[in-house]
Amino acid sequence: MGFFDSFNKALQDGVDDYKNTVNKVVGSSYQNIYFNRYPNGPYICKGCGRSFPERDRDCTVDHIVPQKCGGTNAITNLQILCRSCNSSKNAQLNMLSIKYSGAALLRELKKVIRY
């Protein structure tokens, strides 16, 4: 194993440690944590702009960087999407993520790649 292989493994281990720590602490309650942090509506879908005066079943909390792409449950990686936009995003990093969540996306990617 060469220097770069060792470096890349250490980098990946650090990313995995960060992700695992955040996800372990936050767990599956990230939606409740989001709504506790931002208790007052209206909530605005970052995709289509639909407004929700209060939390309801069509107002979902989405991962900007999907968990399968290394995203975490950290509040900086969460955004509001309506159920329709969330299902069309379908756990992808796509133009919806980039267009409507640029600053948050950059923050999360810097954590993931330890830039």
N, C-alpha and C positions, 0 to 999 in steps of 0.2 A: 504494500500500500504506500503510494507516494505522498508527498506533502499535500498536494491539492485534494487527494482523496481523503486524507485525514482531516484537512480543513473543512471540506464539505460535510463530512460525517459529524464533526463537532458543531458546525452551523446547524445542521438538521436536528441534532440532539437538542440544541438550545431552543430551536423553534418548537419541537415537540414538547419540551419541558414547559415552555411558556403556555402553549395551547392546552396541555393537560392540566396545568395548574389552574388556569382561568376557568376551564370547563368543569373541573372538579369543584371549585369554590362556588361557581354560579349554578352549575348543574342545569337541569331542564326548567328551572324557574326563571329563565332569562326574560320571558314575557312579563311576568309579574314584576320583576325588578325594573324593567323598562317603564311600565305604567306607574310604578311607585315613584320613580324618578321624575316622570312627566305626568302628574296626576290630572292635569286640567287640559281638556280639549280646547279647541278642535284639533283633531289629529288629521294631518294631510297626507294622502298617498303620494309618495315620491315619484310614482310612475305616471299616474293620470291626473293627479291634482284633486281627486275626490276628497271631500271634507267629511269627517266624522265628528259630530258634536261631542260624542263620548265613545268610550270603548264598546264595541259590539262585535258580533261574530264575523262580520265582513272586514273588520279592521285588524290586520295581522302584523306581527313583528317579524321582520325578515332579516336574515344575515346578509350584510353587504358582500362580504367575502364568504361564500358558502363553506360550511364546515368540511365538506369533502375536498375543498381546495385549500384547506389549512386555516380557515377562519375560526374565530372563537366566539364565545358567548359574551364577550366584553361589550359593555354598553356602547362603546365607540364603533362597534361593528354591527349595530342594529339600526333599523330604520322602519318606518311605517309604510306598508303597502296594502292596498285593498286585496281581497282574496283573489280577484281576477288577475291583477298584475303579479301577485306572488306566484300564482300557478303558472303564469306564462314565463316568468323568470326561470322557474324550474331548476333551482340549485346551480345556476351558471353565473360566471362573471360575464356580463354582457353590456351592451351599450346603455341599458337601463341603469345598471350599477354605476357606470362611469359618468353618465350624463347627470344624474340626480344626486349622486353621493360622492362626488369627486374628492373633497377634503377628507371625509371619513374613510373612504377607500384608500387613499394614500397613507393615512395614519395606520390603518390596519396592515397594509402591505409592508410598511416599514417595520412593524413589529414582527411580521412573519419572516421577512428576509433579514431582519436585524441590520437595517441600513443605517 
